[in-house]
Amino acid sequence: MLCLTPSPKGTERAEIWLRRNEDDAAKSRCKSEFTVAQVRQTHEALDANTAKELHGIYENLIDFGAHPNQFGVMTAMRKSEADKQVDFSVGILHAEPLTIVFALRMAVGVAVGALKTFQLVFPERFMLAGIDLEIEKLISEANALFKSYAPKGNKASPTG
């Protein structure tokens, strides 16, 4: 059985996180210790591939509407013309297959990324339960499924 002993830095960081709500000073210390930049840097050091995949998903989600931007608005915009009149409408929910598949692809990518990140924290548990192999199987099956929806010539991997 693989057993990991936390590093002194890891133990110190866990203590900061666990004591976050003790007082204002503890909360401030936790916020400064767990900035997005520091968490990403740690993740990149432990698993650069998954960190890169998750950051790519984050960027895609921003580009396609997670924050208001031109791509998110234009993707949902529809133009109709009738009798010298042009109408533009922006829908909130559309039953567009490509948009739905993209949303599902992103959700699967986030789920796989979360599993792979937790695997860094609990590697022996994942191995003992066989979850590590199940993750690889899930990735393979998701890639095959989403590839069937991809435009011809697209070689991008949906989930890493």
N, C-alpha and C positions, 0 to 999 in steps of 0.2 A: 504494500500500500504506500502510495506517495503521500508524504506528510510534509507540509511546508511550515516553517517557523517564520512568523512575520518579522520583517526587518525592523530595527529600532525606529526608522523613519515611518514605516507603515503603522507601527503601534502608536506612535505619537500622533499621526494623522487620524487614526481611529478614535483616539481619546478626544481630539479636538472636535471631531464630528459628533461623537456621543454626548459631549457636554455643551453642544450648541445652544440649548435653550436655558442654561443655568442663569445667565444674566446677560446684560447688554454687551459687556466686554467679551464674553465667550462667543456670543453671536457674531460680533465683529471679527473676532479671530477666525472663526469658521468660514465666514464669507471671504476673508482675504486668503485663506489657505486653499479654498476650493473654488477659485475663479475658473471660468471656462478655459482660459489659456493653460492654467496649471493642470487641470483635469485632462485636457486634450494632450498635453505634453507627456503626462504619465501614461495615458492610453497608447500613444504612439510609441513610447519606449517599450511597452509590454507586448503590443500586437499592432504593428504598423499597418498591416493589411486591413484589419477590421476598422481601425481608426480612420483610415483613408476612405473606406467604403461608407462609413457612417457620415463622415464629413461631406462626401459626394451626395448622399441622400439629403442631408441638411440643405446643401446648396440648391439641389433640384426642387425641394419643397419650397424654398424661398422664391425661386424663379417662377414656379407655377402656382403661386397664390398664397403661401403661408403668411406672407406679409403683402399688403397691397403693392403691386408693381405692374409694369406694362405687360409682362408675359401672362401673369395670372388673369388680368382683365381681358386682354386680347384673346386668350384661349376660350373664354366663356362668351365672347361677343359674337352676335349674329347680325347679319345685314340682310334686309329684305327690301325689294324695290317693287313698287306698284303705282301705276298711273302718275308718273313724274314725281313720286315721293320715295324717299329713301329713309328707311327706319333702321336704327341700330338698337339692339337690346342686349343687356347683359344678364344672363341667367345665373342663378345661384347653384341650382342642381340640374344637371343635364344627364340624360340617359345616353351619353355618347360612349360607345364601347372603348375607344382609345383612352379617353379620360378616366374611365372606370378601371381599366386594366392598369393604367399608370398609377392610380391611387392604391390599388391592391399590391402592385409591385413594390411601391414605397413602404407600405405597411409590412409586407413580408421581409423586406430589407431591414427595417427597423427591428422587427422581432428577432431575426437571425443575429443582427448586430448585438442586441441586448443579451441573447443567449451566449454568444461568443464572449461578451464582456464578463458576464457572470461566471463563465467557465474559467476566466483568468483568476477569479477570486476563490472559486471552489473546484479546482481541477480534479482532485481525487474523488469528489462526490460525483462529478460528471462522468468520470471514467468508470467508477464502480456501478453506477446506474445505467451505463451505456448511452448516456445522453450525448456524449461527444460523437459517437457514430451516428446517432439519430440526426444530429445537426448536419453532418455531412450529407446524409441521405436527403434531408429536407432541402438543402441547397441544390443538390443535383436535380431533384424532382421539380423544384420551383423554376430553376433555369430552363428545364425542358418545357414546362408549361408556358412560361412567359415568352420563350423563344418562338412559340407557335403564333403569337400575336405580333411579333416584331415585323417591321417592314423588311422586305427582302434586302439582303446585303448588310443588315445590322448585326454586328458581331459582339455588341456590348453584353456583358454578363449582368443579369438582373440583381443578383444578391451577393456576388463576390465569390 
